[in-house]
Amino acid sequence: MNRYVLALLVLASSVALADGEIRLDVELGKQVEVDVGYVRGWMCDDPSLVTAEIVTREDRNVWIVTGAKLGHTLCRVGTDPTMPRHYVFDLHVVEPKPRK
């Protein structure tokens, strides 16, 4: 009985994490940097909206993303299946803020 309860809790927690996207607004033509720890690889549902790369700085990986076209897409950073961690971003490329 306890194994079934534990299995249900694990299943419920994995479903909850799947909905845990992080909203990320990127201005058109601007760059945003996100510390992603040790994850490697990235992919977006609509890769035409961004240009991006992962670089290593001081033993940490940084995802550098630039808005290329207005719109929104889901992006996963951390595509290596041997790594336990990944990030899912609800990425919105938005109009640049007006200069003052």
N, CA, C and O atoms as CSV, one atom per row, in Angstrom:
chain,resi,resn,atom,element,x,y,z
A,1,MET,N,N,0.829,-1.203,0.000
A,1,MET,CA,C,0.000,0.000,0.000
A,1,MET,C,C,0.866,1.256,0.000
A,1,MET,O,O,0.588,2.199,-0.741
A,2,ASN,N,N,1.923,1.277,0.832
A,2,ASN,CA,C,2.784,2.455,0.897
A,2,ASN,C,C,3.482,2.725,-0.421
A,2,ASN,O,O,3.719,3.880,-0.774
A,3,ARG,N,N,3.819,1.655,-1.161
A,3,ARG,CA,C,4.465,1.839,-2.462
A,3,ARG,C,C,3.536,2.548,-3.437
A,3,ARG,O,O,3.987,3.369,-4.235
A,4,TYR,N,N,2.260,2.244,-3.382
A,4,TYR,CA,C,1.295,2.875,-4.279
A,4,TYR,C,C,1.138,4.364,-3.957
A,4,TYR,O,O,1.042,5.192,-4.863
A,5,VAL,N,N,1.113,4.691,-2.692
A,5,VAL,CA,C,1.010,6.089,-2.275
A,5,VAL,C,C,2.258,6.850,-2.725
A,5,VAL,O,O,2.159,7.966,-3.235
A,6,LEU,N,N,3.420,6.247,-2.536
A,6,LEU,CA,C,4.670,6.871,-2.951
A,6,LEU,C,C,4.700,7.060,-4.467
A,6,LEU,O,O,5.112,8.115,-4.951
A,7,ALA,N,N,4.273,6.064,-5.208
A,7,ALA,CA,C,4.241,6.171,-6.670
A,7,ALA,C,C,3.300,7.289,-7.117
A,7,ALA,O,O,3.619,8.029,-8.047
A,8,LEU,N,N,2.165,7.415,-6.476
A,8,LEU,CA,C,1.234,8.488,-6.814
A,8,LEU,C,C,1.809,9.860,-6.498
A,8,LEU,O,O,1.609,10.804,-7.262
A,9,LEU,N,N,2.522,9.982,-5.384
A,9,LEU,CA,C,3.148,11.255,-5.036
A,9,LEU,C,C,4.238,11.631,-6.034
A,9,LEU,O,O,4.349,12.795,-6.420
A,10,VAL,N,N,5.031,10.671,-6.448
A,10,VAL,CA,C,6.074,10.943,-7.442
A,10,VAL,C,C,5.446,11.360,-8.754
A,10,VAL,O,O,5.909,12.311,-9.385
A,11,LEU,N,N,4.404,10.671,-9.176
A,11,LEU,CA,C,3.717,11.020,-10.421
A,11,LEU,C,C,3.109,12.413,-10.336
A,11,LEU,O,O,3.227,13.194,-11.281
A,12,ALA,N,N,2.473,12.733,-9.240
A,12,ALA,CA,C,1.858,14.049,-9.071
A,12,ALA,C,C,2.905,15.155,-9.069
A,12,ALA,O,O,2.671,16.223,-9.634
A,13,SER,N,N,4.049,14.919,-8.446
A,13,SER,CA,C,5.079,15.961,-8.418
A,13,SER,C,C,5.697,16.169,-9.788
A,13,SER,O,O,6.054,17.297,-10.127
A,14,SER,N,N,5.835,15.126,-10.582
A,14,SER,CA,C,6.401,15.293,-11.922
A,14,SER,C,C,5.429,16.028,-12.825
A,14,SER,O,O,5.861,16.802,-13.680
A,15,VAL,N,N,4.144,15.815,-12.666
A,15,VAL,CA,C,3.148,16.558,-13.441
A,15,VAL,C,C,3.158,18.023,-13.046
A,15,VAL,O,O,3.045,18.896,-13.907
A,16,ALA,N,N,3.292,18.308,-11.753
A,16,ALA,CA,C,3.331,19.695,-11.290
A,16,ALA,C,C,4.557,20.412,-11.846
A,16,ALA,O,O,4.465,21.585,-12.209
A,17,LEU,N,N,5.699,19.736,-11.922
A,17,LEU,CA,C,6.903,20.366,-12.461
A,17,LEU,C,C,6.774,20.630,-13.947
A,17,LEU,O,O,7.366,21.584,-14.451
A,18,ALA,N,N,6.017,19.813,-14.661
A,18,ALA,CA,C,5.871,20.008,-16.103
A,18,ALA,C,C,5.176,21.329,-16.416
A,18,ALA,O,O,5.410,21.908,-17.477
A,19,ASP,N,N,4.333,21.811,-15.520
A,19,ASP,CA,C,3.627,23.068,-15.735
A,19,ASP,C,C,4.394,24.254,-15.177
A,19,ASP,O,O,3.855,25.361,-15.154
A,20,GLY,N,N,5.622,24.071,-14.728
A,20,GLY,CA,C,6.372,25.117,-14.052
A,20,GLY,C,C,7.221,25.973,-14.981
A,20,GLY,O,O,8.394,26.220,-14.698
A,21,GLU,N,N,6.643,26.428,-16.085
A,21,GLU,CA,C,7.408,27.274,-16.982
A,21,GLU,C,C,7.757,28.596,-16.304
A,21,GLU,O,O,7.007,29.114,-15.477
A,22,ILE,N,N,8.911,29.117,-16.680
A,22,ILE,CA,C,9.366,30.403,-16.175
A,22,ILE,C,C,9.145,31.425,-17.280
A,22,ILE,O,O,9.674,31.275,-18.381
A,23,ARG,N,N,8.366,32.462,-16.991
A,23,ARG,CA,C,8.141,33.479,-18.011
A,23,ARG,C,C,9.416,34.307,-18.189
A,23,ARG,O,O,10.036,34.742,-17.219
A,24,LEU,N,N,9.787,34.508,-19.447
A,24,LEU,CA,C,10.976,35.279,-19.765
A,24,LEU,C,C,10.628,36.232,-20.903
A,24,LEU,O,O,10.321,35.799,-22.014
A,25,ASP,N,N,10.678,37.541,-20.616
A,25,ASP,CA,C,10.438,38.555,-21.637
A,25,ASP,C,C,11.773,39.020,-22.198
A,25,ASP,O,O,12.677,39.388,-21.447
A,26,VAL,N,N,11.892,39.001,-23.507
A,26,VAL,CA,C,13.097,39.444,-24.196
A,26,VAL,C,C,12.675,40.507,-25.197
A,26,VAL,O,O,11.807,40.266,-26.037
A,27,GLU,N,N,13.289,41.685,-25.109
A,27,GLU,CA,C,12.962,42.738,-26.059
A,27,GLU,C,C,13.554,42.391,-27.422
A,27,GLU,O,O,14.633,41.807,-27.515
A,28,LEU,N,N,12.837,42.758,-28.465
A,28,LEU,CA,C,13.280,42.524,-29.833
A,28,LEU,C,C,14.654,43.154,-30.034
A,28,LEU,O,O,14.830,44.347,-29.784
A,29,GLY,N,N,15.628,42.367,-30.482
A,29,GLY,CA,C,16.972,42.859,-30.730
A,29,GLY,C,C,17.855,42.958,-29.497
A,29,GLY,O,O,19.029,43.309,-29.613
A,30,LYS,N,N,17.322,42.658,-28.326
A,30,LYS,CA,C,18.096,42.739,-27.075
A,30,LYS,C,C,18.468,41.343,-26.597
A,30,LYS,O,O,17.851,40.350,-26.981
A,31,GLN,N,N,19.497,41.292,-25.747
A,31,GLN,CA,C,20.002,40.044,-25.199
A,31,GLN,C,C,19.632,39.903,-23.734
A,31,GLN,O,O,19.645,40.878,-22.983
A,32,VAL,N,N,19.302,38.683,-23.335
A,32,VAL,CA,C,19.060,38.352,-21.932
A,32,VAL,C,C,19.940,37.156,-21.609
A,32,VAL,O,O,20.053,36.226,-22.407
A,33,GLU,N,N,20.565,37.183,-20.431
A,33,GLU,CA,C,21.401,36.080,-19.981
A,33,GLU,C,C,20.762,35.428,-18.760
A,33,GLU,O,O,20.326,36.111,-17.833
A,34,VAL,N,N,20.711,34.101,-18.774
A,34,VAL,CA,C,20.115,33.334,-17.679
A,34,VAL,C,C,21.118,32.280,-17.226
A,34,VAL,O,O,21.582,31.475,-18.033
A,35,ASP,N,N,21.454,32.282,-15.935
A,35,ASP,CA,C,22.333,31.260,-15.364
A,35,ASP,C,C,21.541,29.959,-15.307
A,35,ASP,O,O,20.502,29.886,-14.651
A,36,VAL,N,N,22.035,28.935,-15.996
A,36,VAL,CA,C,21.326,27.654,-16.041
A,36,VAL,C,C,22.140,26.523,-15.414
A,36,VAL,O,O,21.893,25.345,-15.676
A,37,GLY,N,N,23.108,26.896,-14.587
A,37,GLY,CA,C,23.856,25.885,-13.845
A,37,GLY,C,C,24.729,25.038,-14.740
A,37,GLY,O,O,25.632,25.547,-15.405
A,38,TYR,N,N,24.460,23.736,-14.757
A,38,TYR,CA,C,25.299,22.807,-15.504
A,38,TYR,C,C,24.579,22.176,-16.683
A,38,TYR,O,O,25.112,21.251,-17.295
A,39,VAL,N,N,23.391,22.644,-17.018
A,39,VAL,CA,C,22.645,22.022,-18.113
A,39,VAL,C,C,23.308,22.336,-19.452
A,39,VAL,O,O,24.032,23.320,-19.600
A,40,ARG,N,N,23.031,21.461,-20.423
A,40,ARG,CA,C,23.572,21.622,-21.765
A,40,ARG,C,C,22.453,21.450,-22.772
A,40,ARG,O,O,21.532,20.659,-22.571
A,41,GLY,N,N,22.546,22.202,-23.858
A,41,GLY,CA,C,21.592,22.077,-24.949
A,41,GLY,C,C,20.323,22.877,-24.719
A,41,GLY,O,O,19.892,23.072,-23.583
A,42,TRP,N,N,19.734,23.333,-25.806
A,42,TRP,CA,C,18.471,24.063,-25.727
A,42,TRP,C,C,17.689,23.826,-27.007
A,42,TRP,O,O,18.256,23.478,-28.043
A,43,MET,N,N,16.377,24.020,-26.921
A,43,MET,CA,C,15.508,23.957,-28.093
A,43,MET,C,C,14.249,24.766,-27.799
A,43,MET,O,O,13.794,24.840,-26.658
A,44,CYS,N,N,13.701,25.366,-28.841
A,44,CYS,CA,C,12.461,26.127,-28.727
A,44,CYS,C,C,11.442,25.575,-29.710
A,44,CYS,O,O,11.806,25.064,-30.769
A,45,ASP,N,N,10.166,25.679,-29.359
A,45,ASP,CA,C,9.113,25.247,-30.269
A,45,ASP,C,C,9.169,26.031,-31.579
A,45,ASP,O,O,8.965,25.466,-32.653
A,46,ASP,N,N,9.447,27.339,-31.489
A,46,ASP,CA,C,9.590,28.179,-32.680
A,46,ASP,C,C,10.960,28.858,-32.623
A,46,ASP,O,O,11.073,29.974,-32.117
A,47,PRO,N,N,11.994,28.200,-33.134
A,47,PRO,CA,C,13.348,28.749,-33.033
A,47,PRO,C,C,13.562,30.014,-33.868
A,47,PRO,O,O,14.586,30.679,-33.710
A,48,SER,N,N,12.632,30.357,-34.743
A,48,SER,CA,C,12.794,31.564,-35.556
A,48,SER,C,C,12.634,32.843,-34.731
A,48,SER,O,O,12.996,33.924,-35.196
A,49,LEU,N,N,12.100,32.732,-33.521
A,49,LEU,CA,C,11.879,33.917,-32.685
A,49,LEU,C,C,13.137,34.386,-31.970
A,49,LEU,O,O,13.204,35.532,-31.526
A,50,VAL,N,N,14.137,33.514,-31.854
A,50,VAL,CA,C,15.321,33.851,-31.059
A,50,VAL,C,C,16.597,33.373,-31.742
A,50,VAL,O,O,16.576,32.497,-32.606
A,51,THR,N,N,17.695,33.970,-31.332
A,51,THR,CA,C,19.013,33.370,-31.530
A,51,THR,C,C,19.542,33.152,-30.125
A,51,THR,O,O,19.355,33.993,-29.246
A,52,ALA,N,N,20.202,32.025,-29.916
A,52,ALA,CA,C,20.630,31.707,-28.557
A,52,ALA,C,C,21.852,30.796,-28.586
A,52,ALA,O,O,22.151,30.137,-29.582
A,53,GLU,N,N,22.537,30.788,-27.459
A,53,GLU,CA,C,23.663,29.895,-27.264
A,53,GLU,C,C,23.868,29.702,-25.774
A,53,GLU,O,O,23.413,30.502,-24.957
A,54,ILE,N,N,24.563,28.627,-25.439
A,54,ILE,CA,C,24.963,28.382,-24.053
A,54,ILE,C,C,26.478,28.521,-23.995
A,54,ILE,O,O,27.207,27.886,-24.756
A,55,VAL,N,N,26.934,29.366,-23.075
A,55,VAL,CA,C,28.371,29.556,-22.872
A,55,VAL,C,C,28.704,29.234,-21.419
A,55,VAL,O,O,27.849,29.323,-20.539
A,56,THR,N,N,29.937,28.864,-21.185
A,56,THR,CA,C,30.391,28.546,-19.832
A,56,THR,C,C,31.178,29.726,-19.294
A,56,THR,O,O,32.094,30.224,-19.948
A,57,ARG,N,N,30.817,30.168,-18.104
A,57,ARG,CA,C,31.509,31.250,-17.402
A,57,ARG,C,C,31.729,30.808,-15.958
A,57,ARG,O,O,30.781,30.499,-15.237
A,58,GLU,N,N,32.987,30.784,-15.554
A,58,GLU,CA,C,33.339,30.454,-14.174
A,58,GLU,C,C,32.637,29.186,-13.679
A,58,GLU,O,O,32.008,29.187,-12.621
A,59,ASP,N,N,32.754,28.120,-14.449
A,59,ASP,CA,C,32.225,26.814,-14.073
A,59,ASP,C,C,30.697,26.761,-14.003
A,59,ASP,O,O,30.144,25.886,-13.337
A,60,ARG,N,N,30.015,27.677,-14.674
A,60,ARG,CA,C,28.546,27.666,-14.759
A,60,ARG,C,C,28.163,27.937,-16.200
A,60,ARG,O,O,28.894,28.619,-16.919
A,61,ASN,N,N,27.028,27.414,-16.632
A,61,ASN,CA,C,26.543,27.678,-17.976
A,61,ASN,C,C,25.538,28.828,-17.951
A,61,ASN,O,O,24.734,28.962,-17.029
A,62,VAL,N,N,25.613,29.641,-18.984
A,62,VAL,CA,C,24.721,30.789,-19.133
A,62,VAL,C,C,24.046,30.658,-20.491
A,62,VAL,O,O,24.714,30.484,-21.510
A,63,TRP,N,N,22.705,30.743,-20.499
A,63,TRP,CA,C,21.949,30.736,-21.750
A,63,TRP,C,C,21.786,32.190,-22.164
A,63,TRP,O,O,21.183,32.988,-21.446
A,64,ILE,N,N,22.327,32.525,-23.326
A,64,ILE,CA,C,22.235,33.881,-23.852
A,64,ILE,C,C,21.240,33.850,-24.998
A,64,ILE,O,O,21.453,33.169,-26.001
A,65,VAL,N,N,20.154,34.592,-24.843
A,65,VAL,CA,C,19.077,34.568,-25.835
A,65,VAL,C,C,18.795,35.994,-26.310
A,65,VAL,O,O,18.744,36.930,-25.513
A,66,THR,N,N,18.615,36.137,-27.620
A,66,THR,CA,C,18.331,37.428,-28.240
A,66,THR,C,C,17.013,37.328,-28.987
A,66,THR,O,O,16.778,36.366,-29.718
A,67,GLY,N,N,16.148,38.327,-28.804
A,67,GLY,CA,C,14.869,38.348,-29.511
A,67,GLY,C,C,15.065,38.676,-30.986
A,67,GLY,O,O,15.644,39.711,-31.317
A,68,ALA,N,N,14.589,37.804,-31.879
A,68,ALA,CA,C,14.767,37.986,-33.320
A,68,ALA,C,C,13.479,38.372,-34.030
A,68,ALA,O,O,13.518,39.029,-35.071
A,69,LYS,N,N,12.328,37.968,-33.474
A,69,LYS,CA,C,11.034,38.223,-34.103
A,69,LYS,C,C,9.973,38.238,-33.009
A,69,LYS,O,O,10.035,37.432,-32.081
A,70,LEU,N,N,9.002,39.140,-33.103
A,70,LEU,CA,C,7.950,39.234,-32.088
A,70,LEU,C,C,7.125,37.951,-32.034
A,70,LEU,O,O,6.821,37.344,-33.061
A,71,GLY,N,N,6.771,37.553,-30.810
A,71,GLY,CA,C,5.941,36.377,-30.616
A,71,GLY,C,C,6.300,35.680,-29.319
A,71,GLY,O,O,7.071,36.202,-28.514
A,72,HIS,N,N,5.733,34.492,-29.120
A,72,HIS,CA,C,6.116,33.731,-27.924
A,72,HIS,C,C,6.230,32.251,-28.267
A,72,HIS,O,O,5.593,31.751,-29.194
A,73,THR,N,N,7.058,31.577,-27.491
A,73,THR,CA,C,7.343,30.166,-27.702
A,73,THR,C,C,7.784,29.544,-26.389
A,73,THR,O,O,8.178,30.252,-25.463
A,74,LEU,N,N,7.720,28.248,-26.308
A,74,LEU,CA,C,8.264,27.526,-25.167
A,74,LEU,C,C,9.670,27.063,-25.520
A,74,LEU,O,O,9.904,26.540,-26.610
A,75,CYS,N,N,10.600,27.256,-24.598
A,75,CYS,CA,C,11.980,26.830,-24.803
A,75,CYS,C,C,12.410,25.949,-23.639
A,75,CYS,O,O,12.123,26.242,-22.479
A,76,ARG,N,N,13.087,24.889,-23.965
A,76,ARG,CA,C,13.656,24.009,-22.947
A,76,ARG,C,C,15.165,24.173,-22.988
A,76,ARG,O,O,15.786,24.033,-24.042
A,77,VAL,N,N,15.741,24.466,-21.853
A,77,VAL,CA,C,17.187,24.560,-21.728
A,77,VAL,C,C,17.606,23.400,-20.835
A,77,VAL,O,O,17.199,23.308,-19.677
A,78,GLY,N,N,18.417,22.528,-21.388
A,78,GLY,CA,C,18.796,21.299,-20.708
A,78,GLY,C,C,18.212,20.115,-21.438
A,78,GLY,O,O,17.247,19.509,-20.971
A,79,THR,N,N,18.791,19.772,-22.591
A,79,THR,CA,C,18.245,18.691,-23.415
A,79,THR,C,C,18.990,17.373,-23.240
A,79,THR,O,O,18.617,16.370,-23.849
A,80,ASP,N,N,20.025,17.361,-22.426
A,80,ASP,CA,C,20.801,16.139,-22.201
A,80,ASP,C,C,20.010,15.207,-21.281
A,80,ASP,O,O,19.783,15.549,-20.120
A,81,PRO,N,N,19.587,14.041,-21.770
A,81,PRO,CA,C,18.761,13.159,-20.932
A,81,PRO,C,C,19.503,12.546,-19.748
A,81,PRO,O,O,18.870,11.996,-18.847
A,82,THR,N,N,20.833,12.633,-19.734
A,82,THR,CA,C,21.578,12.081,-18.597
A,82,THR,C,C,21.652,13.061,-17.434
A,82,THR,O,O,22.072,12.689,-16.338
A,83,MET,N,N,21.249,14.307,-17.659
A,83,MET,CA,C,21.267,15.322,-16.604
A,83,MET,C,C,19.877,15.408,-15.976
A,83,MET,O,O,18.879,15.422,-16.696
A,84,PRO,N,N,19.798,15.465,-14.647
A,84,PRO,CA,C,18.490,15.466,-13.997
A,84,PRO,C,C,17.761,16.803,-14.047
A,84,PRO,O,O,16.557,16.844,-13.796
A,85,ARG,N,N,18.443,17.886,-14.358
A,85,ARG,CA,C,17.841,19.222,-14.273
A,85,ARG,C,C,17.604,19.789,-15.664
A,85,ARG,O,O,18.382,19.539,-16.585
A,86,HIS,N,N,16.529,20.553,-15.814
A,86,HIS,CA,C,16.262,21.316,-17.022
A,86,HIS,C,C,15.364,22.500,-16.651
A,86,HIS,O,O,14.790,22.541,-15.563
A,87,TYR,N,N,15.254,23.451,-17.563
A,87,TYR,CA,C,14.404,24.625,-17.371
A,87,TYR,C,C,13.477,24.737,-18.562
A,87,TYR,O,O,13.875,24.452,-19.692
A,88,VAL,N,N,12.244,25.150,-18.317
A,88,VAL,CA,C,11.302,25.423,-19.401
A,88,VAL,C,C,10.898,26.884,-19.281
A,88,VAL,O,O,10.386,27.315,-18.247
A,89,PHE,N,N,11.133,27.642,-20.344
A,89,PHE,CA,C,10.832,29.062,-20.366
A,89,PHE,C,C,9.667,29.335,-21.287
A,89,PHE,O,O,9.639,28.860,-22.422
A,90,ASP,N,N,8.702,30.101,-20.802
A,90,ASP,CA,C,7.625,30.651,-21.621
A,90,ASP,C,C,8.169,31.975,-22.131
A,90,ASP,O,O,7.995,33.016,-21.496
A,91,LEU,N,N,8.825,31.928,-23.271
A,91,LEU,CA,C,9.597,33.055,-23.768
A,91,LEU,C,C,8.740,33.963,-24.643
A,91,LEU,O,O,8.107,33.512,-25.597
A,92,HIS,N,N,8.730,35.244,-24.303
A,92,HIS,CA,C,7.973,36.249,-25.057
A,92,HIS,C,C,8.948,37.276,-25.617
A,92,HIS,O,O,9.651,37.950,-24.864
A,93,VAL,N,N,8.985,37.392,-26.939
A,93,VAL,CA,C,9.771,38.448,-27.565
A,93,VAL,C,C,8.820,39.633,-27.727
A,93,VAL,O,O,7.808,39.547,-28.422
A,94,VAL,N,N,9.169,40.742,-27.069
A,94,VAL,CA,C,8.274,41.900,-26.987
A,94,VAL,C,C,8.926,43.118,-27.638
A,94,VAL,O,O,10.133,43.139,-27.879
A,95,GLU,N,N,8.108,44.123,-27.915
A,95,GLU,CA,C,8.604,45.388,-28.469
A,95,GLU,C,C,9.607,46.013,-27.508
A,95,GLU,O,O,9.437,45.929,-26.292
A,96,PRO,N,N,10.652,46.639,-28.045
A,96,PRO,CA,C,11.604,47.321,-27.167
A,96,PRO,C,C,10.931,48.488,-26.445
A,96,PRO,O,O,10.036,49.142,-26.980
A,97,LYS,N,N,11.383,48.724,-25.227
A,97,LYS,CA,C,10.846,49.866,-24.468
A,97,LYS,C,C,11.354,51.154,-25.107
A,97,LYS,O,O,12.504,51.218,-25.541
A,98,PRO,N,N,10.506,52.181,-25.168
A,98,PRO,CA,C,10.968,53.445,-25.769
A,98,PRO,C,C,12.054,54.101,-24.929
A,98,PRO,O,O,12.015,54.069,-23.699
A,99,ARG,N,N,13.011,54.689,-25.609
A,99,ARG,CA,C,14.079,55.402,-24.900
A,99,ARG,C,C,13.547,56.713,-24.373
A,99,ARG,O,O,12.680,57.337,-24.985
A,100,LYS,N,N,14.071,57.128,-23.231
A,100,LYS,CA,C,13.632,58.393,-22.628
A,100,LYS,C,C,14.651,59.459,-22.853
A,100,LYS,O,O,14.461,60.596,-22.419
